[in-house]
Amino acid sequence: MDKHLPMASGGHHAGAASGPGSALDPVCGMTVDIMTATARDLAAGHEGSTYYFCGKGCKLEFGDDPGRYLDPSYVPSM
């Protein structure tokens, strides 16, 4: 399954490195706890899916250009 596509109910961005209750930050690739990210306002919706972030910087970067980070050729990096 392509790790750049939203998966699981709720549409959070997830991939092989994430498990139940977690998602991959689409900007840096870190595994993020969904409940923690939600409580810290580190979630953003885009085209019907919700994405979760490790910190404000990644959330802001994503907000500036979501298409860049959702492009299948983009490789997340810290």
All heavy atoms as a GROMACS GRO file, in nm:
protein
  559
    1MET      N    1   0.085  -0.118   0.000
    1MET     CA    2   0.000   0.000   0.000
    1MET      C    3   0.089   0.124   0.000
    1MET      O    4   0.189   0.129   0.069
    1MET     CB    5  -0.092  -0.003   0.122
    1MET     CG    6  -0.191   0.110   0.123
    1MET     SD    7  -0.313   0.089   0.253
    1MET     CE    8  -0.427  -0.016   0.167
    2ASP      N    9   0.054   0.224  -0.075
    2ASP     CA   10   0.132   0.348  -0.085
    2ASP      C   11   0.124   0.425   0.047
    2ASP      O   12   0.017   0.461   0.092
    2ASP     CB   13   0.076   0.432  -0.199
    2ASP     CG   14   0.160   0.555  -0.227
    2ASP    OD1   15   0.235   0.600  -0.141
    2ASP    OD2   16   0.148   0.605  -0.338
    3LYS      N   17   0.239   0.452   0.109
    3LYS     CA   18   0.240   0.520   0.238
    3LYS      C   19   0.200   0.666   0.228
    3LYS      O   20   0.180   0.731   0.330
    3LYS     CB   21   0.376   0.507   0.305
    3LYS     CG   22   0.486   0.588   0.238
    3LYS     CD   23   0.614   0.572   0.314
    3LYS     CE   24   0.723   0.654   0.251
    3LYS     NZ   25   0.847   0.648   0.323
    4HIS      N   26   0.186   0.720   0.109
    4HIS     CA   27   0.151   0.860   0.093
    4HIS      C   28   0.001   0.882   0.081
    4HIS      O   29  -0.042   0.993   0.067
    4HIS     CB   30   0.223   0.920  -0.028
    4HIS     CG   31   0.371   0.923  -0.011
    4HIS    ND1   32   0.433   1.013   0.070
    4HIS    CD2   33   0.467   0.845  -0.060
    4HIS    CE1   34   0.563   0.991   0.068
    4HIS    NE2   35   0.585   0.889  -0.011
    5LEU      N   36  -0.076   0.775   0.086
    5LEU     CA   37  -0.220   0.790   0.077
    5LEU      C   38  -0.281   0.775   0.215
    5LEU      O   39  -0.235   0.694   0.295
    5LEU     CB   40  -0.279   0.683  -0.016
    5LEU     CG   41  -0.236   0.693  -0.161
    5LEU    CD1   42  -0.295   0.576  -0.240
    5LEU    CD2   43  -0.280   0.824  -0.223
    6PRO      N   44  -0.385   0.851   0.244
    6PRO     CA   45  -0.452   0.836   0.373
    6PRO      C   46  -0.508   0.694   0.384
    6PRO      O   47  -0.549   0.636   0.286
    6PRO     CB   48  -0.566   0.937   0.368
    6PRO     CG   49  -0.530   1.031   0.260
    6PRO     CD   50  -0.445   0.954   0.163
    7MET      N   51  -0.505   0.639   0.504
    7MET     CA   52  -0.562   0.508   0.524
    7MET      C   53  -0.625   0.497   0.661
    7MET      O   54  -0.599   0.580   0.746
    7MET     CB   55  -0.458   0.399   0.503
    7MET     CG   56  -0.334   0.413   0.588
    7MET     SD   57  -0.203   0.301   0.544
    7MET     CE   58  -0.258   0.151   0.617
    8ALA      N   59  -0.706   0.399   0.681
    8ALA     CA   60  -0.777   0.372   0.806
    8ALA      C   61  -0.889   0.472   0.826
    8ALA      O   62  -0.892   0.577   0.763
    8ALA     CB   63  -0.683   0.374   0.926
    9SER      N   64  -0.983   0.438   0.912
    9SER     CA   65  -1.095   0.527   0.933
    9SER      C   66  -1.047   0.657   0.994
    9SER      O   67  -0.950   0.659   1.069
    9SER     CB   68  -1.199   0.461   1.023
    9SER     OG   69  -1.144   0.435   1.150
   10GLY      N   70  -1.110   0.764   0.961
   10GLY     CA   71  -1.068   0.895   1.009
   10GLY      C   72  -0.972   0.962   0.912
   10GLY      O   73  -0.942   1.078   0.925
   11GLY      N   74  -0.921   0.887   0.815
   11GLY     CA   75  -0.838   0.944   0.711
   11GLY      C   76  -0.703   0.993   0.756
   11GLY      O   77  -0.642   1.074   0.688
   12HIS      N   78  -0.650   0.944   0.868
   12HIS     CA   79  -0.519   0.994   0.908
   12HIS      C   80  -0.410   0.935   0.822
   12HIS      O   81  -0.422   0.826   0.770
   12HIS     CB   82  -0.493   0.972   1.057
   12HIS     CG   83  -0.493   0.829   1.100
   12HIS    ND1   84  -0.609   0.767   1.138
   12HIS    CD2   85  -0.394   0.740   1.113
   12HIS    CE1   86  -0.580   0.644   1.171
   12HIS    NE2   87  -0.451   0.624   1.156
   13HIS      N   88  -0.305   1.008   0.805
   13HIS     CA   89  -0.192   0.968   0.724
   13HIS      C   90  -0.116   0.862   0.800
   13HIS      O   91  -0.072   0.883   0.912
   13HIS     CB   92  -0.104   1.092   0.700
   13HIS     CG   93  -0.003   1.072   0.594
   13HIS    ND1   94   0.125   1.034   0.622
   13HIS    CD2   95  -0.010   1.085   0.460
   13HIS    CE1   96   0.194   1.026   0.509
   13HIS    NE2   97   0.113   1.057   0.410
   14ALA      N   98  -0.103   0.745   0.742
   14ALA     CA   99  -0.038   0.636   0.813
   14ALA      C  100   0.046   0.555   0.716
   14ALA      O  101   0.032   0.565   0.596
   14ALA     CB  102  -0.142   0.548   0.881
   15GLY      N  103   0.131   0.474   0.770
   15GLY     CA  104   0.214   0.388   0.687
   15GLY      C  105   0.269   0.274   0.768
   15GLY      O  106   0.227   0.249   0.880
   16ALA      N  107   0.367   0.205   0.714
   16ALA     CA  108   0.420   0.084   0.777
   16ALA      C  109   0.476   0.110   0.916
   16ALA      O  110   0.472   0.024   1.002
   16ALA     CB  111   0.528   0.025   0.688
   17ALA      N  112   0.530   0.229   0.942
   17ALA     CA  113   0.593   0.257   1.070
   17ALA      C  114   0.493   0.298   1.178
   17ALA      O  115   0.531   0.315   1.291
   17ALA     CB  116   0.697   0.367   1.054
   18SER      N  117   0.369   0.316   1.142
   18SER     CA  118   0.271   0.358   1.241
   18SER      C  119   0.181   0.241   1.278
   18SER      O  120   0.164   0.147   1.203
   18SER     CB  121   0.190   0.476   1.191
   18SER     OG  122   0.113   0.437   1.079
   19GLY      N  123   0.124   0.247   1.397
   19GLY     CA  124   0.034   0.143   1.444
   19GLY      C  125  -0.098   0.203   1.482
   19GLY      O  126  -0.123   0.321   1.456
   20PRO      N  127  -0.184   0.124   1.546
   20PRO     CA  128  -0.313   0.176   1.590
   20PRO      C  129  -0.294   0.297   1.682
   20PRO      O  130  -0.209   0.295   1.771
   20PRO     CB  131  -0.375   0.060   1.667
   20PRO     CG  132  -0.302  -0.062   1.617
   20PRO     CD  133  -0.164  -0.015   1.582
   21GLY      N  134  -0.369   0.401   1.655
   21GLY     CA  135  -0.359   0.521   1.738
   21GLY      C  136  -0.243   0.611   1.702
   21GLY      O  137  -0.216   0.709   1.770
   22SER      N  138  -0.173   0.578   1.594
   22SER     CA  139  -0.062   0.662   1.552
   22SER      C  140  -0.070   0.688   1.402
   22SER      O  141  -0.141   0.620   1.330
   22SER     CB  142   0.072   0.600   1.589
   22SER     OG  143   0.091   0.478   1.520
   23ALA      N  144   0.004   0.788   1.359
   23ALA     CA  145   0.008   0.826   1.218
   23ALA      C  146   0.149   0.878   1.188
   23ALA      O  147   0.224   0.912   1.280
   23ALA     CB  148  -0.095   0.935   1.190
   24LEU      N  149   0.182   0.885   1.061
   24LEU     CA  150   0.311   0.942   1.022
   24LEU      C  151   0.294   1.088   0.986
   24LEU      O  152   0.204   1.123   0.910
   24LEU     CB  153   0.370   0.867   0.902
   24LEU     CG  154   0.414   0.724   0.926
   24LEU    CD1  155   0.469   0.664   0.798
   24LEU    CD2  156   0.518   0.718   1.036
   25ASP      N  157   0.379   1.171   1.042
   25ASP     CA  158   0.383   1.312   1.005
   25ASP      C  159   0.424   1.317   0.858
   25ASP      O  160   0.531   1.267   0.822
   25ASP     CB  161   0.485   1.384   1.094
   25ASP     CG  162   0.497   1.532   1.068
   25ASP    OD1  163   0.495   1.572   0.950
   25ASP    OD2  164   0.514   1.607   1.165
   26PRO      N  165   0.341   1.375   0.770
   26PRO     CA  166   0.374   1.374   0.627
   26PRO      C  167   0.493   1.462   0.591
   26PRO      O  168   0.549   1.448   0.483
   26PRO     CB  169   0.246   1.426   0.561
   26PRO     CG  170   0.178   1.506   0.667
   26PRO     CD  171   0.213   1.439   0.797
   27VAL      N  172   0.534   1.551   0.679
   27VAL     CA  173   0.646   1.641   0.651
   27VAL      C  174   0.779   1.576   0.687
   27VAL      O  175   0.870   1.568   0.605
   27VAL     CB  176   0.628   1.775   0.724
   27VAL    CG1  177   0.749   1.866   0.703
   27VAL    CG2  178   0.500   1.844   0.677
   28CYS      N  179   0.791   1.526   0.811
   28CYS     CA  180   0.919   1.473   0.857
   28CYS      C  181   0.924   1.322   0.867
   28CYS      O  182   1.031   1.264   0.882
   28CYS     CB  183   0.957   1.534   0.991
   28CYS     SG  184   0.852   1.478   1.128
   29GLY      N  185   0.808   1.256   0.863
   29GLY     CA  186   0.804   1.111   0.869
   29GLY      C  187   0.802   1.051   1.009
   29GLY      O  188   0.802   0.930   1.024
   30MET      N  189   0.799   1.135   1.113
   30MET     CA  190   0.796   1.084   1.250
   30MET      C  191   0.662   1.018   1.279
   30MET      O  192   0.558   1.060   1.228
   30MET     CB  193   0.816   1.197   1.351
   30MET     CG  194   0.957   1.247   1.360
   30MET     SD  195   0.978   1.375   1.488
   30MET     CE  196   0.934   1.285   1.635
   31THR      N  197   0.664   0.916   1.364
   31THR     CA  198   0.541   0.855   1.411
   31THR      C  199   0.483   0.945   1.520
   31THR      O  200   0.554   0.986   1.612
   31THR     CB  201   0.568   0.714   1.467
   31THR    OG1  202   0.624   0.634   1.362
   31THR    CG2  203   0.439   0.650   1.516
   32VAL      N  204   0.354   0.976   1.506
   32VAL     CA  205   0.288   1.071   1.594
   32VAL      C  206   0.168   1.002   1.660
   32VAL      O  207   0.092   0.932   1.593
   32VAL     CB  208   0.238   1.193   1.512
   32VAL    CG1  209   0.160   1.290   1.598
   32VAL    CG2  210   0.354   1.260   1.443
   33ASP      N  211   0.151   1.021   1.790
   33ASP     CA  212   0.033   0.972   1.860
   33ASP      C  213  -0.084   1.063   1.825
   33ASP      O  214  -0.078   1.185   1.846
   33ASP     CB  215   0.057   0.971   2.012
   33ASP     CG  216  -0.064   0.923   2.087
   33ASP    OD1  217  -0.085   0.800   2.091
   33ASP    OD2  218  -0.138   1.008   2.140
   34ILE      N  219  -0.190   1.006   1.771
   34ILE     CA  220  -0.303   1.084   1.723
   34ILE      C  221  -0.371   1.163   1.834
   34ILE      O  222  -0.403   1.281   1.817
   34ILE     CB  223  -0.404   0.993   1.650
   34ILE    CG1  224  -0.342   0.943   1.520
   34ILE    CG2  225  -0.536   1.065   1.623
   34ILE    CD1  226  -0.422   0.835   1.450
   35MET      N  227  -0.391   1.101   1.950
   35MET     CA  228  -0.458   1.172   2.060
   35MET      C  229  -0.374   1.289   2.109
   35MET      O  230  -0.426   1.397   2.135
   35MET     CB  231  -0.489   1.075   2.174
   35MET     CG  232  -0.599   0.975   2.136
   35MET     SD  233  -0.649   0.870   2.271
   35MET     CE  234  -0.734   0.990   2.373
   36THR      N  235  -0.244   1.270   2.120
   36THR     CA  236  -0.155   1.378   2.164
   36THR      C  237  -0.154   1.491   2.062
   36THR      O  238  -0.165   1.608   2.098
   36THR     CB  239  -0.012   1.326   2.186
   36THR    OG1  240  -0.015   1.221   2.284
   36THR    CG2  241   0.082   1.435   2.230
   37ALA      N  242  -0.142   1.457   1.935
   37ALA     CA  243  -0.140   1.559   1.830
   37ALA      C  244  -0.271   1.638   1.829
   37ALA      O  245  -0.270   1.761   1.816
   37ALA     CB  246  -0.114   1.495   1.694
   38THR      N  247  -0.382   1.569   1.845
   38THR     CA  248  -0.512   1.636   1.847
   38THR      C  249  -0.522   1.730   1.966
   38THR      O  250  -0.565   1.845   1.951
   38THR     CB  251  -0.626   1.532   1.850
   38THR    OG1  252  -0.614   1.448   1.734
   38THR    CG2  253  -0.762   1.598   1.851
   39ALA      N  254  -0.480   1.684   2.083
   39ALA     CA  255  -0.486   1.767   2.204
   39ALA      C  256  -0.397   1.890   2.193
   39ALA      O  257  -0.427   1.994   2.251
   39ALA     CB  258  -0.446   1.684   2.326
   40ARG      N  259  -0.287   1.881   2.117
   40ARG     CA  260  -0.193   1.992   2.103
   40ARG      C  261  -0.221   2.076   1.979
   40ARG      O  262  -0.140   2.159   1.940
   40ARG     CB  263  -0.050   1.938   2.097
   40ARG     CG  264  -0.007   1.872   2.229
   40ARG     CD  265   0.132   1.814   2.224
   40ARG     NE  266   0.229   1.916   2.191
   40ARG     CZ  267   0.344   1.892   2.127
   40ARG    NH1  268   0.377   1.770   2.091
   40ARG    NH2  269   0.426   1.991   2.100
   41ASP      N  270  -0.338   2.055   1.914
   41ASP     CA  271  -0.376   2.127   1.792
   41ASP      C  272  -0.273   2.107   1.682
   41ASP      O  273  -0.235   2.200   1.611
   41ASP     CB  274  -0.398   2.276   1.820
   41ASP     CG  275  -0.466   2.347   1.703
   41ASP    OD1  276  -0.545   2.282   1.631
   41ASP    OD2  277  -0.438   2.467   1.683
   42LEU      N  278  -0.226   1.983   1.668
   42LEU     CA  279  -0.128   1.950   1.565
   42LEU      C  280  -0.189   1.856   1.460
   42LEU      O  281  -0.126   1.761   1.414
   42LEU     CB  282  -0.004   1.886   1.629
   42LEU     CG  283   0.074   1.976   1.723
   42LEU    CD1  284   0.187   1.900   1.791
   42LEU    CD2  285   0.128   2.098   1.649
   43ALA      N  286  -0.312   1.888   1.422
   43ALA     CA  287  -0.381   1.814   1.318
   43ALA      C  288  -0.435   1.914   1.218
   43ALA      O  289  -0.466   2.028   1.252
   43ALA     CB  290  -0.495   1.732   1.377
   44ALA      N  291  -0.441   1.872   1.092
   44ALA     CA  292  -0.495   1.959   0.987
   44ALA      C  293  -0.569   1.874   0.886
   44ALA      O  294  -0.526   1.764   0.853
   44ALA     CB  295  -0.382   2.036   0.919
   45GLY      N  296  -0.679   1.929   0.838
   45GLY     CA  297  -0.755   1.862   0.734
   45GLY      C  298  -0.715   1.913   0.597
   45GLY      O  299  -0.679   2.029   0.581
   46HIS      N  300  -0.720   1.822   0.500
   46HIS     CA  301  -0.692   1.860   0.362
   46HIS      C  302  -0.766   1.762   0.271
   46HIS      O  303  -0.744   1.641   0.280
   46HIS     CB  304  -0.542   1.856   0.333
   46HIS     CG  305  -0.508   1.890   0.191
   46HIS    ND1  306  -0.521   2.018   0.141
   46HIS    CD2  307  -0.466   1.814   0.088
   46HIS    CE1  308  -0.485   2.018   0.013
   46HIS    NE2  309  -0.452   1.895  -0.021
   47GLU      N  310  -0.853   1.814   0.187
   47GLU     CA  311  -0.930   1.736   0.090
   47GLU      C  312  -0.994   1.612   0.152
   47GLU      O  313  -0.985   1.502   0.099
   47GLU     CB  314  -0.842   1.699  -0.029
   47GLU     CG  315  -0.799   1.821  -0.108
   47GLU     CD  316  -0.721   1.787  -0.234
   47GLU    OE1  317  -0.688   1.669  -0.258
   47GLU    OE2  318  -0.693   1.882  -0.310
   48GLY      N  319  -1.057   1.630   0.268
   48GLY     CA  320  -1.133   1.524   0.331
   48GLY      C  321  -1.054   1.429   0.419
   48GLY      O  322  -1.110   1.335   0.475
   49SER      N  323  -0.924   1.449   0.432
   49SER     CA  324  -0.841   1.364   0.518
   49SER      C  325  -0.780   1.450   0.628
   49SER      O  326  -0.763   1.570   0.612
   49SER     CB  327  -0.729   1.299   0.438
   49SER     OG  328  -0.781   1.210   0.344
   50THR      N  329  -0.748   1.385   0.739
   50THR     CA  330  -0.684   1.453   0.851
   50THR      C  331  -0.541   1.405   0.862
   50THR      O  332  -0.514   1.284   0.853
   50THR     CB  333  -0.759   1.425   0.982
   50THR    OG1  334  -0.894   1.469   0.968
   50THR    CG2  335  -0.694   1.497   1.100
   51TYR      N  336  -0.449   1.498   0.879
   51TYR     CA  337  -0.307   1.468   0.892
   51TYR      C  338  -0.260   1.517   1.028
   51TYR      O  339  -0.308   1.618   1.078
   51TYR     CB  340  -0.229   1.535   0.779
   51TYR     CG  341  -0.276   1.484   0.644
   51TYR    CD1  342  -0.377   1.549   0.575
   51TYR    CD2  343  -0.223   1.368   0.590
   51TYR    CE1  344  -0.424   1.500   0.454
   51TYR    CE2  345  -0.268   1.318   0.468
   51TYR     CZ  346  -0.369   1.385   0.401
   51TYR     OH  347  -0.415   1.335   0.282
   52TYR      N  348  -0.166   1.445   1.087
   52TYR     CA  349  -0.117   1.474   1.222
   52TYR      C  350   0.032   1.504   1.216
   52TYR      O  351   0.104   1.447   1.135
   52TYR     CB  352  -0.145   1.354   1.313
   52TYR     CG  353  -0.293   1.325   1.320
   52TYR    CD1  354  -0.352   1.234   1.233
   52TYR    CD2  355  -0.374   1.391   1.410
   52TYR    CE1  356  -0.488   1.209   1.236
   52TYR    CE2  357  -0.510   1.366   1.415
   52TYR     CZ  358  -0.566   1.276   1.326
   52TYR     OH  359  -0.702   1.253   1.330
   53PHE      N  360   0.076   1.594   1.306
   53PHE     CA  361   0.213   1.645   1.300
   53PHE      C  362   0.283   1.634   1.434
   53PHE      O  363   0.220   1.638   1.540
   53PHE     CB  364   0.210   1.791   1.253
   53PHE     CG  365   0.135   1.806   1.124
   53PHE    CD1  366   0.000   1.836   1.123
   53PHE    CD2  367   0.198   1.783   1.004
   53PHE    CE1  368  -0.071   1.845   1.004
   53PHE    CE2  369   0.129   1.791   0.884
   53PHE     CZ  370  -0.006   1.823   0.884
   54CYS      N  371   0.416   1.626   1.430
   54CYS     CA  372   0.497   1.615   1.551
   54CYS      C  373   0.509   1.749   1.623
   54CYS      O  374   0.527   1.753   1.744
   54CYS     CB  375   0.636   1.562   1.516
   54CYS     SG  376   0.734   1.676   1.415
   55GLY      N  377   0.500   1.858   1.549
   55GLY     CA  378   0.515   1.991   1.608
   55GLY      C  379   0.458   2.098   1.517
   55GLY      O  380   0.416   2.072   1.404
   56LYS      N  381   0.459   2.221   1.569
   56LYS     CA  382   0.401   2.333   1.494
   56LYS      C  383   0.473   2.360   1.363
   56LYS      O  384   0.411   2.398   1.264
   56LYS     CB  385   0.400   2.460   1.580
   56LYS     CG  386   0.296   2.456   1.689
   56LYS     CD  387   0.288   2.587   1.762
   56LYS     CE  388   0.182   2.580   1.870
   56LYS     NZ  389   0.160   2.707   1.935
   57GLY      N  390   0.604   2.343   1.361
   57GLY     CA  391   0.680   2.368   1.239
   57GLY      C  392   0.634   2.282   1.124
   57GLY      O  393   0.612   2.331   1.012
   58CYS      N  394   0.617   2.152   1.149
   58CYS     CA  395   0.571   2.062   1.043
   58CYS      C  396   0.429   2.096   1.000
   58CYS      O  397   0.397   2.092   0.882
   58CYS     CB  398   0.582   1.917   1.089
   58CYS     SG  399   0.750   1.852   1.086
   59LYS      N  400   0.343   2.130   1.097
   59LYS     CA  401   0.206   2.167   1.063
   59LYS      C  402   0.204   2.292   0.975
   59LYS      O  403   0.131   2.298   0.875
   59LYS     CB  404   0.123   2.190   1.188
   59LYS     CG  405  -0.022   2.224   1.158
   59LYS     CD  406  -0.104   2.247   1.283
   59LYS     CE  407  -0.247   2.287   1.248
   59LYS     NZ  408  -0.326   2.318   1.366
   60LEU      N  409   0.286   2.391   1.009
   60LEU     CA  410   0.292   2.513   0.929
   60LEU      C  411   0.348   2.486   0.790
   60LEU      O  412   0.297   2.541   0.691
   60LEU     CB  413   0.376   2.619   1.001
   60LEU     CG  414   0.314   2.677   1.128
   60LEU    CD1  415   0.416   2.765   1.201
   60LEU    CD2  416   0.188   2.756   1.097
   61GLU      N  417   0.451   2.404   0.780
   61GLU     CA  418   0.509   2.370   0.649
   61GLU      C  419   0.404   2.303   0.561
   61GLU      O  420   0.390   2.336   0.444
   61GLU     CB  421   0.629   2.277   0.666
   61GLU     CG  422   0.752   2.343   0.724
   61GLU     CD  423   0.818   2.440   0.627
   61GLU    OE1  424   0.820   2.414   0.504
   61GLU    OE2  425   0.869   2.543   0.674
   62PHE      N  426   0.330   2.210   0.620
   62PHE     CA  427   0.225   2.140   0.546
   62PHE      C  428   0.119   2.238   0.500
   62PHE      O  429   0.075   2.234   0.385
   62PHE     CB  430   0.163   2.032   0.634
   62PHE     CG  431   0.057   1.952   0.566
   62PHE    CD1  432   0.090   1.842   0.488
   62PHE    CD2  433  -0.078   1.984   0.581
   62PHE    CE1  434  -0.009   1.767   0.424
   62PHE    CE2  435  -0.178   1.910   0.519
   62PHE     CZ  436  -0.143   1.801   0.440
   63GLY      N  437   0.079   2.329   0.587
   63GLY     CA  438  -0.025   2.427   0.553
   63GLY      C  439   0.015   2.518   0.439
   63GLY      O  440  -0.069   2.562   0.362
   64ASP      N  441   0.145   2.545   0.426
   64ASP     CA  442   0.194   2.631   0.319
   64ASP      C  443   0.186   2.564   0.182
   64ASP      O  444   0.167   2.631   0.081
   64ASP     CB  445   0.339   2.673   0.344
   64ASP     CG  446   0.352   2.775   0.455
   64ASP    OD1  447   0.251   2.838   0.493
   64ASP    OD2  448   0.465   2.792   0.507
   65ASP      N  449   0.202   2.431   0.178
   65ASP     CA  450   0.204   2.360   0.050
   65ASP      C  451   0.171   2.211   0.068
   65ASP      O  452   0.259   2.126   0.054
   65ASP     CB  453   0.340   2.376  -0.016
   65ASP     CG  454   0.344   2.325  -0.160
   65ASP    OD1  455   0.239   2.282  -0.212
   65ASP    OD2  456   0.453   2.327  -0.219
   66PRO      N  457   0.044   2.178   0.100
   66PRO     CA  458   0.009   2.037   0.123
   66PRO      C  459   0.043   1.946   0.005
   66PRO      O  460   0.087   1.832   0.025
   66PRO     CB  461  -0.142   2.040   0.145
   66PRO     CG  462  -0.178   2.181   0.172
   66PRO     CD  463  -0.070   2.266   0.113
   67GLY      N  464   0.027   1.994  -0.116
   67GLY     CA  465   0.054   1.912  -0.233
   67GLY      C  466   0.197   1.862  -0.239
   67GLY      O  467   0.222   1.750  -0.284
   68ARG      N  468   0.290   1.942  -0.192
   68ARG     CA  469   0.431   1.902  -0.191
   68ARG      C  470   0.449   1.777  -0.106
   68ARG      O  471   0.519   1.683  -0.144
   68ARG     CB  472   0.517   2.016  -0.137
   68ARG     CG  473   0.661   1.976  -0.115
   68ARG     CD  474   0.742   2.088  -0.057
   68ARG     NE  475   0.878   2.041  -0.033
   68ARG     CZ  476   0.963   2.098   0.048
   68ARG    NH1  477   0.929   2.209   0.111
   68ARG    NH2  478   1.083   2.050   0.065
   69TYR      N  479   0.387   1.778   0.015
   69TYR     CA  480   0.408   1.670   0.110
   69TYR      C  481   0.323   1.548   0.080
   69TYR      O  482   0.353   1.438   0.130
   69TYR     CB  483   0.384   1.722   0.252
   69TYR     CG  484   0.478   1.835   0.281
   69TYR    CD1  485   0.434   1.967   0.284
   69TYR    CD2  486   0.614   1.813   0.300
   69TYR    CE1  487   0.521   2.072   0.307
   69TYR    CE2  488   0.702   1.917   0.323
   69TYR     CZ  489   0.655   2.047   0.325
   69TYR     OH  490   0.742   2.151   0.347
   70LEU      N  491   0.220   1.563   0.000
   70LEU     CA  492   0.134   1.450  -0.036
   70LEU      C  493   0.172   1.390  -0.170
   70LEU      O  494   0.118   1.286  -0.209
   70LEU     CB  495  -0.013   1.494  -0.034
   70LEU     CG  496  -0.063   1.544   0.101
   70LEU    CD1  497  -0.206   1.590   0.090
   70LEU    CD2  498  -0.046   1.439   0.209
   71ASP      N  499   0.263   1.453  -0.240
   71ASP     CA  500   0.310   1.401  -0.368
   71ASP      C  501   0.379   1.267  -0.345
   71ASP      O  502   0.465   1.256  -0.257
   71ASP     CB  503   0.408   1.502  -0.430
   71ASP     CG  504   0.451   1.461  -0.570
   71ASP    OD1  505   0.502   1.349  -0.588
   71ASP    OD2  506   0.435   1.543  -0.662
   72PRO      N  507   0.344   1.163  -0.421
   72PRO     CA  508   0.406   1.032  -0.401
   72PRO      C  509   0.558   1.031  -0.414
   72PRO      O  510   0.624   0.943  -0.358
   72PRO     CB  511   0.344   0.945  -0.512
   72PRO     CG  512   0.215   1.012  -0.544
   72PRO     CD  513   0.240   1.160  -0.523
   73SER      N  514   0.616   1.129  -0.482
   73SER     CA  515   0.762   1.132  -0.495
   73SER      C  516   0.830   1.200  -0.376
   73SER      O  517   0.953   1.193  -0.364
   73SER     CB  518   0.802   1.203  -0.626
   73SER     OG  519   0.765   1.340  -0.620
   74TYR      N  520   0.755   1.265  -0.287
   74TYR     CA  521   0.814   1.331  -0.172
   74TYR      C  522   0.861   1.227  -0.069
   74TYR      O  523   0.788   1.134  -0.036
   74TYR     CB  524   0.714   1.426  -0.105
   74TYR     CG  525   0.770   1.492   0.018
   74TYR    CD1  526   0.862   1.596   0.008
   74TYR    CD2  527   0.736   1.447   0.145
   74TYR    CE1  528   0.917   1.654   0.122
   74TYR    CE2  529   0.789   1.506   0.259
   74TYR     CZ  530   0.880   1.608   0.246
   74TYR     OH  531   0.934   1.665   0.359
   75VAL      N  532   0.983   1.245  -0.021
   75VAL     CA  533   1.039   1.158   0.082
   75VAL      C  534   1.049   1.239   0.211
   75VAL      O  535   1.126   1.335   0.217
   75VAL     CB  536   1.178   1.105   0.041
   75VAL    CG1  537   1.236   1.019   0.152
   75VAL    CG2  538   1.168   1.027  -0.089
   76PRO      N  539   0.968   1.205   0.314
   76PRO     CA  540   0.974   1.279   0.441
   76PRO      C  541   1.114   1.273   0.502
   76PRO      O  542   1.182   1.170   0.494
   76PRO     CB  543   0.874   1.205   0.530
   76PRO     CG  544   0.785   1.131   0.437
   76PRO     CD  545   0.870   1.097   0.319
   77SER      N  546   1.156   1.386   0.559
   77SER     CA  547   1.286   1.389   0.626
   77SER      C  548   1.282   1.490   0.739
   77SER      O  549   1.210   1.587   0.734
   77SER     CB  550   1.396   1.425   0.526
   77SER     OG  551   1.375   1.554   0.475
   78MET      N  552   1.364   1.462   0.840
   78MET     CA  553   1.370   1.550   0.956
   78MET      C  554   1.468   1.661   0.930
   78MET      O  555   1.568   1.648   0.871
   78MET     CB  556   1.412   1.473   1.079
   78MET     CG  557   1.308   1.380   1.127
   78MET     SD  558   1.362   1.317   1.285
   78MET     CE  559   1.252   1.186   1.308
   0.00000   0.00000   0.00000
